[in-house]
Structures are given as structure tokens and as C-alpha cells.
């Protein structure tokens, strides 16, 4: 579609939302009133193009203030940033949380993904839709995973405009100012020109989370802000913490501060060992920090299991500058919520870990890409960044060591594919979140075409114990090939769902025993929608990367979803297929077409078994092989995994 600037004009409210982020326009070329000087030369074009990365924050600013993005508002953003309208339209329509068509200011997202479906989300959604008619002023949307699987079913209410927030737990006045702050935490870091031009932040739209949600709670949150329930504290998602005690639980390494330290207090974080690791990093120097991480055997916790030390070393060695650090907090895999719990319960740990990673790799600017469905995580990390900067732990002179580093938060807007590192880079840069071809790899040409190290939240937080306890002691945890502790997201048919920390090498049965698995267990899904099913008689599988690989499945990011015999397996597989079809970016044919064909075949055989389903199962295998062999990124390559394992290991259609 070739869109050009039209005649539509932004409203005063839309213009104010964009100007609060970018500052007032400096010439008519950017949307200001025309002057005689503007007729003689064009000003600001190159500078505006250099701010293309502000496109996603600008779209958020409009969506937060108005609830949708009109043609006039999109035109105004394009003029401000010198972005072709056709490209901006492609970005705006890429994300599920944005709308380019008028809609009510209040949008109610009801999760209908795996854990919530098993917990009755379909009935919840039907009831809410029936009771909230068009006259209610609330748009109900069936949503993919909201990252609240331990409290399924879950809903998220988002209300645009200048209004009081809904149901966000109080963290003090500082956080009240920070919640939903677009762009997070301030100006550009030393040494690069990115991020310039942000004059303000929008603290406008309101959110309310209901989990576990009832129809009455959900409707109250959507229609009556004063009735919105308070979201439970993050430690409720960590069953191992138990009752908070004066000292950290000795058996926990990554979660020991959650439930014991105040996540809003920098002083409390430091009293519980905070910033000890950063001080040791400065004492060691960048090369020695990378050597410690390498000797510890730390590998990525997002699913790929790439050696972290090797990635850091490759980035640090690049002569091209500046270097960037990107923290991937866009965990959107159904069943995954560990990064959310870390950011809500121990946000300063992430800030410290990002600072260490940046110091080791020669980066002076870090981006935290946080999924848009995490309002409390956004509030707490924003507050932590602001406090760290105020106390000299971020900025031009970190801890008085002469090292400059700062962090900027970028909110995602509902796109699972942006969990892929190069798609995430495109999203930050203001393009559609589509994966790039490799090589070149991110350590050579990543964000803004510069050397970039990308890690997820759990991977970065593991750096802290490596530096405080030493590489040798850390490597002694777990197994020789999978070292250290691992976080597992347990949900579904268990008595105590939540985030669990166990050393690598514990078995699946050990984990489910802690969570209280039910007697009528039917199947366990490892690795989320991109993972695979295992049978109840396979609970002796060791939870390591090599152990799950030998068992013919995958550990992934640590998702463990248990399903008892009351959950209809064919319907569950259909939901997985719907998820991948909806989340495919459409860039490559094998994934774009294959995910559709997979869903169509599963629709046809949803209620059939045996010979009646044989032809479609054969078609599924053929489509699955094509997606696995030819898709450009991991989404298409893994879209067939869960369905294949359900057919072969569970006999789903026999």
C-alpha cells in the first residue's frame, strides 16, 4: 500500500501527546505553523531522520493518550520524524496493542492462551462479553499470553487518557510518577546521538490486572476504577520463598531477595548484597569479568543456550563503536513469566547486572525492551533506574569509576516475534519487528548497525552470583555441561504454580513434586508453545539442556506446564497452532503459509481420531518439516514441535 500524506489533521490532544515526547516542532517541515524562513530552506530533516527510533515511543504516546492512532496523528508523527507514512502504517499495524481504527478508550484483554484456557478462560471471556455490551464503552479482546500463568485465568484492562491508574499496587510517590513512563528513564548516554529529542513522558493511561480473574472482578476493573482489585505482591509467584525472614533463604541464589528485600528501596537492596558484584567487576576489569563469566559456563537462559562469555567477548573485541547492550525482557512465550517476577521483585538486580554487562563489553548505552503487558514491572524497573541514576550508580560516572552508562526502557506493543533478537533491534529502530538474515551477527552489526550484546533478564541476573561467589563455585552448581541455577515457570494442573529455582540436573519429577502435581496427570509441556510434550511416565528427565535433548524434547526458557486428563488435548494443540499463525510476522513463506495450513489441518481433525485423521496428520508432518527446514527464524522452525510431540509421544489422535 502506497500511503502519502493526506489531508487529515491531528487533534490538539494527539499533537500534545507527540510533542510531550519529542518536544514542539521547530519548523513547518515538522508540523509547526508555516513561516517565511521555511519557504527558503528545509530544516531538521537529517536530525529528524536520526530519530527514527522514536517511532515506537511516539505510537505508544498516542495510544496511551487517545486509545487508538488516527490517520491525522500518524501523519503528524511521520512529519516530526521524517518517516514515510507507508512505513509508519506498517509499523503501527504490526503490533497487537495498537489500533488504527477508532475504538473505546478502555480495552479489556482476556488471556485465552494455554494456562488460562485450561483454567476456564473461554467461559470467563464469554461471560464478560455478554455482560459488557457496546454501550459499556469497553472493547473486549481475546489476548495471547499475558505472562500471568501462575494466576490463570488473567485479564488486563488498559484505559487511555489522563486518568488515575487502576489497581496498580502503591510503591510511593516516586513510582506513581514513573508508572507507564514511555522511554523510561531519561536522556541519551554519553557517546552517541540516539535517544535525543525526548522532552517529556506520558504518564497517562491506566492499567488494572485481575488474576486469577472472576467475571465480577474483571467487569469492575473495566468499568469502575475504584473497584479494581489490588495485584498480589511478586513473592506470591515464588512458592519457595515462604514466609519472609530477616535473612535470604540459603537455598535460593537468584530469588533470594524476593520476599525479603523491599523492591522499591535501593538501600534495602544494598543491605542484601546489592552492588557487591559491580564493585568486584570494577576491581577485576572488563577482560577479567568476561573470563569469569566464561569460566562459570553461563549460557543464555532464553532457550538458545549460547555461551554468554563467548558472546560478550565477541562484542568487546569489535573495533567499531559505539557498542550497545540490549536486555530482552519481551518474554511472550506462553507459560513464561520468570523475567516478570524478577523485574517486579528484584529490579535493582537487573539494573546492576546490565551495568556489569555493559562495562565488560564496552557499551555506554543500554536498552531494556520490556513487553507492553507488564505495567508493574515497568513501574518498578523505571523507579529503580531513576534511583540508581540519582545515587550515582548510572550516568556519567558510575560509582566514581569514570565509566559512563545509562539505560533506556522501550516498551513492546504485543508481538511475540520481537523476542527474536534481530526483530527486537528492528522494533527499537522504528521498523517492523521482523527478523534479519544472519550473518552478519549482532555482535558485529546489531542495534543501529553497531556491535551489540543481547541477553534476557534471567541470563543477566546470573552474572551477579558469578562475580560474588566466583566462577568456580558457580560452576559447581548444576552439571558440567549446564552450570548454575535455573528458573522454571510452573503452571497448569499443579497445586502451587509459580517460579521455582533449582540447580540444573534436578529431574522433572523433582520440580513437579515441589509444585504439587495432581494424580491424574495427562501430559507435561516443556519449553512452552515452541517446546514439546512428555508423558507422565517420563518425569525422570533431567532438567538440563543436554538431558532434555537426549530425551527428544527441549528445555527452552524453562516453561513447565502440567495438564491433567480434564484438559482436551486436541483443543490445546489447536490453540498452539492459532498462536503461531497469529504471531507469524509473515516475512518468509514457509512460516507465513505453513502456520495457516497447520491451523487449518488441526481444525479439521479437532474431533477426529484414527484413520479419519491420517491424511491430515501426514499433511501436518510435511508442512512441519518445511517450516523447520526453511523458516528464517525460530518461530517458524519450532511452530510444529508441540504438535509433533503430542502426536508421536501422546497419541493425541489415536
Secondary structure in CASP SS format (residue, H / E / C, confidence):
PFRMAT SS
TARGET T0000
AUTHOR 0000-0000-0000
METHOD secondary structure of the structure
MODEL  1
X C 1.00
X C 1.00
X C 1.00
X C 1.00
X C 1.00
X C 1.00
X C 1.00
X C 1.00
X C 1.00
X C 1.00
X C 1.00
X H 1.00
X H 1.00
X H 1.00
X H 1.00
X H 1.00
X H 1.00
X H 1.00
X H 1.00
X H 1.00
X H 1.00
X H 1.00
X C 1.00
X C 1.00
X C 1.00
X C 1.00
X C 1.00
X H 1.00
X H 1.00
X H 1.00
X C 1.00
X C 1.00
X C 1.00
X C 1.00
X C 1.00
X C 1.00
X H 1.00
X H 1.00
X H 1.00
X C 1.00
X C 1.00
X C 1.00
X C 1.00
X C 1.00
X H 1.00
X H 1.00
X H 1.00
X H 1.00
X H 1.00
X C 1.00
X C 1.00
X H 1.00
X H 1.00
X H 1.00
X H 1.00
X H 1.00
X H 1.00
X H 1.00
X H 1.00
X H 1.00
X H 1.00
X H 1.00
X H 1.00
X H 1.00
X H 1.00
X H 1.00
X C 1.00
X C 1.00
X C 1.00
X C 1.00
X H 1.00
X H 1.00
X H 1.00
X H 1.00
X H 1.00
X H 1.00
X H 1.00
X H 1.00
X H 1.00
X H 1.00
X H 1.00
X C 1.00
X C 1.00
X C 1.00
X H 1.00
X H 1.00
X H 1.00
X H 1.00
X H 1.00
X H 1.00
X H 1.00
X H 1.00
X C 1.00
X C 1.00
X C 1.00
X C 1.00
X C 1.00
X C 1.00
X C 1.00
X C 1.00
X C 1.00
X C 1.00
X C 1.00
X C 1.00
X C 1.00
X E 1.00
X E 1.00
X E 1.00
X E 1.00
X E 1.00
X E 1.00
X C 1.00
X C 1.00
X H 1.00
X H 1.00
X H 1.00
X H 1.00
X H 1.00
X C 1.00
X C 1.00
X H 1.00
X H 1.00
X H 1.00
X H 1.00
X H 1.00
X H 1.00
X H 1.00
X H 1.00
X H 1.00
X H 1.00
X H 1.00
X C 1.00
X C 1.00
X H 1.00
X H 1.00
X H 1.00
X C 1.00
X E 1.00
X E 1.00
X E 1.00
X E 1.00
X E 1.00
X E 1.00
X C 1.00
X C 1.00
X C 1.00
X C 1.00
X C 1.00
X H 1.00
X H 1.00
X H 1.00
X C 1.00
X C 1.00
X E 1.00
X E 1.00
X E 1.00
X E 1.00
X E 1.00
X E 1.00
X C 1.00
X C 1.00
X C 1.00
X C 1.00
X C 1.00
X C 1.00
X C 1.00
X C 1.00
X C 1.00
X C 1.00
X C 1.00
X C 1.00
X C 1.00
X H 1.00
X H 1.00
X H 1.00
X H 1.00
X H 1.00
X H 1.00
X C 1.00
X C 1.00
X C 1.00
X C 1.00
X C 1.00
X C 1.00
X C 1.00
X C 1.00
X C 1.00
X C 1.00
X C 1.00
X C 1.00
X C 1.00
X C 1.00
X C 1.00
X C 1.00
X C 1.00
X C 1.00
X C 1.00
X C 1.00
X C 1.00
X C 1.00
X C 1.00
X C 1.00
X C 1.00
X C 1.00
X C 1.00
X E 1.00
X E 1.00
X E 1.00
X E 1.00
X E 1.00
X E 1.00
X C 1.00
X C 1.00
X C 1.00
X H 1.00
X H 1.00
X H 1.00
X H 1.00
X H 1.00
X H 1.00
X H 1.00
X H 1.00
X H 1.00
X C 1.00
X H 1.00
X H 1.00
X H 1.00
X C 1.00
X C 1.00
X C 1.00
X C 1.00
X C 1.00
X C 1.00
X H 1.00
X H 1.00
X H 1.00
X H 1.00
X C 1.00
X H 1.00
X H 1.00
X H 1.00
X C 1.00
X C 1.00
X C 1.00
X C 1.00
X C 1.00
X C 1.00
X C 1.00
X C 1.00
X C 1.00
X C 1.00
X C 1.00
X C 1.00
X C 1.00
X C 1.00
X C 1.00
X C 1.00
X E 1.00
X C 1.00
X C 1.00
X E 1.00
X C 1.00
X C 1.00
X C 1.00
X C 1.00
X H 1.00
X H 1.00
X H 1.00
X H 1.00
X H 1.00
X H 1.00
X C 1.00
X C 1.00
X C 1.00
X C 1.00
X H 1.00
X H 1.00
X H 1.00
X H 1.00
X H 1.00
X H 1.00
X H 1.00
X H 1.00
X H 1.00
X C 1.00
X H 1.00
X H 1.00
X H 1.00
X H 1.00
X H 1.00
X H 1.00
X H 1.00
X H 1.00
X H 1.00
X H 1.00
X H 1.00
X C 1.00
X C 1.00
X E 1.00
X C 1.00
X C 1.00
X C 1.00
X C 1.00
X C 1.00
X C 1.00
X C 1.00
X E 1.00
X H 1.00
X H 1.00
X H 1.00
X H 1.00
X H 1.00
X H 1.00
X H 1.00
X H 1.00
X H 1.00
X C 1.00
X C 1.00
X C 1.00
X C 1.00
X C 1.00
X C 1.00
X E 1.00
X E 1.00
X E 1.00
X E 1.00
X E 1.00
X E 1.00
X E 1.00
X C 1.00
X C 1.00
X C 1.00
X C 1.00
X C 1.00
X C 1.00
X C 1.00
X C 1.00
X H 1.00
X H 1.00
X H 1.00
X H 1.00
X H 1.00
X H 1.00
X H 1.00
X H 1.00
X C 1.00
X H 1.00
X H 1.00
X H 1.00
X H 1.00
X H 1.00
X H 1.00
X H 1.00
X H 1.00
X H 1.00
X H 1.00
X H 1.00
X H 1.00
X H 1.00
X H 1.00
X H 1.00
X C 1.00
X E 1.00
X E 1.00
X E 1.00
X E 1.00
X E 1.00
X E 1.00
X E 1.00
X E 1.00
X C 1.00
X C 1.00
X C 1.00
X C 1.00
X H 1.00
X H 1.00
X H 1.00
X H 1.00
X H 1.00
X H 1.00
X H 1.00
X H 1.00
X H 1.00
X H 1.00
X H 1.00
X H 1.00
X H 1.00
X H 1.00
X H 1.00
X H 1.00
X C 1.00
X C 1.00
X C 1.00
X C 1.00
X E 1.00
X C 1.00
X C 1.00
X H 1.00
X H 1.00
X H 1.00
X C 1.00
X C 1.00
X C 1.00
X C 1.00
X E 1.00
X E 1.00
X E 1.00
X E 1.00
X E 1.00
X E 1.00
X E 1.00
X C 1.00
X C 1.00
X C 1.00
X C 1.00
X H 1.00
X H 1.00
X H 1.00
X H 1.00
X C 1.00
X H 1.00
X H 1.00
X H 1.00
X H 1.00
X H 1.00
X H 1.00
X H 1.00
X H 1.00
X H 1.00
X C 1.00
X C 1.00
X C 1.00
X C 1.00
X C 1.00
X C 1.00
X C 1.00
X C 1.00
X C 1.00
X C 1.00
X C 1.00
X C 1.00
X C 1.00
X C 1.00
X C 1.00
X C 1.00
X C 1.00
X H 1.00
X H 1.00
X H 1.00
X C 1.00
X C 1.00
X E 1.00
X E 1.00
X E 1.00
X E 1.00
X E 1.00
X H 1.00
X H 1.00
X H 1.00
X H 1.00
X H 1.00
X H 1.00
X H 1.00
X H 1.00
X H 1.00
X H 1.00
X H 1.00
X H 1.00
X H 1.00
X C 1.00
X H 1.00
X H 1.00
X H 1.00
X H 1.00
X H 1.00
X C 1.00
X C 1.00
X E 1.00
X C 1.00
X C 1.00
X C 1.00
X C 1.00
X E 1.00
X C 1.00
X E 1.00
X E 1.00
X E 1.00
X E 1.00
X E 1.00
X E 1.00
X E 1.00
X E 1.00
X C 1.00
X E 1.00
X C 1.00
X C 1.00
X C 1.00
X E 1.00
X E 1.00
X E 1.00
X E 1.00
X E 1.00
X E 1.00
X C 1.00
X C 1.00
X C 1.00
X E 1.00
X H 1.00
X H 1.00
X H 1.00
X H 1.00
X H 1.00
X H 1.00
X H 1.00
X H 1.00
X C 1.00
X E 1.00
X C 1.00
X C 1.00
X C 1.00
X E 1.00
X E 1.00
X E 1.00
X E 1.00
X E 1.00
X E 1.00
X C 1.00
X H 1.00
X H 1.00
X H 1.00
X C 1.00
X E 1.00
X E 1.00
X E 1.00
X C 1.00
X H 1.00
X H 1.00
X H 1.00
X C 1.00
X C 1.00
X C 1.00
X E 1.00
X C 1.00
X C 1.00
X H 1.00
X H 1.00
X H 1.00
X H 1.00
X H 1.00
X H 1.00
X C 1.00
X C 1.00
X C 1.00
X C 1.00
X C 1.00
X C 1.00
X C 1.00
X C 1.00
X E 1.00
X E 1.00
X E 1.00
X E 1.00
X E 1.00
X E 1.00
X C 1.00
X C 1.00
X C 1.00
X C 1.00
X H 1.00
X H 1.00
X H 1.00
X H 1.00
X H 1.00
X H 1.00
X H 1.00
X H 1.00
X H 1.00
X H 1.00
X H 1.00
X H 1.00
X H 1.00
X H 1.00
X H 1.00
X C 1.00
X C 1.00
X C 1.00
X C 1.00
X C 1.00
X H 1.00
X H 1.00
X H 1.00
X H 1.00
X H 1.00
X H 1.00
X H 1.00
X H 1.00
X H 1.00
X H 1.00
X H 1.00
X H 1.00
X H 1.00
X H 1.00
X H 1.00
X H 1.00
X C 1.00
X C 1.00
X C 1.00
X C 1.00
X C 1.00
X H 1.00
X H 1.00
X H 1.00
X H 1.00
X H 1.00
X H 1.00
X H 1.00
X H 1.00
X H 1.00
X H 1.00
X H 1.00
X H 1.00
X H 1.00
X H 1.00
X H 1.00
X H 1.00
X H 1.00
X H 1.00
X H 1.00
X H 1.00
X H 1.00
X C 1.00
X C 1.00
X C 1.00
X H 1.00
X H 1.00
X H 1.00
X H 1.00
X H 1.00
X C 1.00
X C 1.00
X H 1.00
X H 1.00
X H 1.00
X H 1.00
X H 1.00
X H 1.00
X H 1.00
X H 1.00
X H 1.00
X H 1.00
X C 1.00
X C 1.00
X C 1.00
X C 1.00
END
